């Protein structure tokens, strides 16, 4: 699985989805929180694991799961 880090640029708690600006400079990553995932807010640093997809897809990059980055956590 491909993992990375980034910053939440948008999150709608009512719709339960948002976007991450990835630190790797690639396209934004869409995510949807699942039961048990931590609550996030715009501006927070997060880690993510991408859903494996073919290189060409209309949905772009999508996170399988996300997690908050801790104060002392190493960045991938």
N, C-alpha and C positions, 0 to 999 in steps of 0.2 A: 504494500500500500504506500501511496505517496503521501507524505506528511509535510506540513509547513506551518508557518506562523503568519499572523497579520493583525489588522485592526478592524473591528466592527465599524462599518461606515453607515449602516442603517439597520434598524431592527424594529419590527412592528409586533408588539406583544399580543395584540388581538388576533392577528393573522398567524403569529408564531413563526415568522420567517425573517430573513435579513440577508445582508451582503457583507462580505469581508474583502478589504483591500489587502491582497497578499503581499508579503515582504519580498517575494521573488520578482515582483514587477509584472507578473502576468495579469490576465484578465481577472475581474472580480469573481468571487466565489459566492454562490448562493447557498444558504443553509436553512434548515428547518429544525427547530428544537424538538427533541423527542422526550417522552416521559423519563425523568431521571437526569436529563441534561441540566447543567447549571444555567441559571438566568443570566443573561448578558445585557449590556447596554452599549449604545453608540459610544465609540471612543475607547472601548476596552480592548486589550491585547488578548488574542486567543490563539490556540493551536488548533489544527484541523487535520483530518484524514480525508482524502478525496475518494469519491466513488470512482472505481475504474470504469472508463468509457473508451470507445474508439476515439481516435484523434480528431475526427470530424463529427460534431454533434450540434444540433440546434440549441440545446440547453446550456452549452458551455460547461464550465467547471462547477461541480457541486460537491459539497462536503457530506460525507457519510456521518461524521460525528465531529463535534467541536468540544474544546475544554478551555477554561480560563488559564492564562499563563500566571504562574506564581511569581512572587517577588524574586526568588532566587533560582527559578527554573531556567535551565539552559535553553537557548533558542536554537532550533534546528537549522 
